[in-house]
């Protein structure tokens, strides 16, 4: 028991030693977020410590509160330490007077932030919000939107990577009209495109003069990535499909050709093809295919490219994003910020919001690459200088970047860090995707949907059977909310905390 007490005293002292950072960064936070910022710093500090052995002993004594302390760290540690002191026949008071927040108050803070960000009342006694990506067809047929709202949609997502300004405007009008006629609240969420890297001008000219709009890639094949969109792939394959010459594919963002290094991995089309950079030349790079399907893969134009090993020198706001900002600022309730990676990216979007005097719009940080995940705590510190902040776990690109085997672990870590900051989370990508597209849900995606109830909002993508997916998701969330509240963990030290603790409080 004395050893346990000593270990807890050490934990408490480490928190106190970092309290100057908590106070410093809280000074610059929005008034509504000052306590949350302090708690976030405390949580990051706590998770630099491996608490597994400590918690095993606490559980043996029936004291297990540290496993769910995300939203009220200092109060929790102090309370546990007091209990252990009492069990050892001693009285104890904290050595330093610090502002703390308890369990009930922390829950009130989270609920307040949910209500501020999403600003929609409960539907069907369900607190978790449902977001749906708008199909472009809904710009011309508003009954699609009406059905979505009737079946449980509270947030309509307009993805500015697809469609035209005219279609976005029509979608916005239809959403507002249908919500007003139904007397049901529906927020409008708009995703800025960001520097989405895609393939361009993918083609093959066959011997008979016909053109194919794809390149078939197999393991061991080579591919040239170039900035030249006029390059024609001719006489590429032999009679047995073997490569005679290396095909060329243009990329939408030339910077990747200069920023990549020999040995960097490059993924295509949501990770369906994995390749590695083997040569660099002027205005082009050569890659070799490492992994693909057994029968190869057809690479087409406008498919995504991910570079998990490459530090890209790209702004998160593109010229197209800046062009779209006036429309977004006039029509969106919530802004989705794609490919955010650095604190400077946050400052950039804040300056744009201030330019249009739109501080009342909610800002969602989309965590969709390894750098944004690794920087999440300091990104939140900067983002919380404004009032309405949320985080989207964009599991598609994120899984490609960090590896599919890590996505379950990483999405949990994102949830914990956001809970510590009292920041709402959107659970996104492939939720009930099979049901939405085919009308039949798999067992695995039902389980995934149930797990999503720990988030404050869940996003459905497009599909012919979205109405059915909405009904099922609403039912699952309503049921699971009666059983689930966030999580318990074994409390090993988190690498993301170790990487961020020294960055906090630095200008």
Buried (B, 14 or more C-beta within 10 A) or exposed (E): EEEBBEBBBEBBEBBBEBBEBBBBBBEBBBEBBBBBBBBBBBBBBBBBBEBEEBBEBBEEEEBBBBBBBBBBBBBBBBBBBBBBBEEEEEEBEBEEEBBBBBBEEBBEBBBEBBEBBBBBEEBEEBEBBBBBBBBBEBBEEBEBBBBBBBBBBBBBBBBBEBBEEEBBBBBBEBBBEBBEEEEBBBBBBBBBBBBBBBBBBBBBBEEEEEEBEBBBBBBEBBBBBBBEEEBEBBEBBEEEEEBEEBBBBBBBBEBBBEBBEEEBBBBBBBBBBBBBBEEBEEEBBBBBBBBBEEEBBBBBBEBBBBBBBBEBEBBBBBEBBEEBBEBBBEBBBBBBBBBBBBBEBBEBBBEBBEEEEBEEBBBBBBBBBBBBBBBBBBBBBBBBBBBBBBBBBBBBBBBBBBEEEBBEEBBBBBBBBBBBBBBBBBBBBBBBBBBBBEEEBEEEBBEBBBBBBBBBBBBBBBBEBBBBBBEBBBBBBBEBBEEBEBBEBEBEBBEBBEBBBEBBBEE
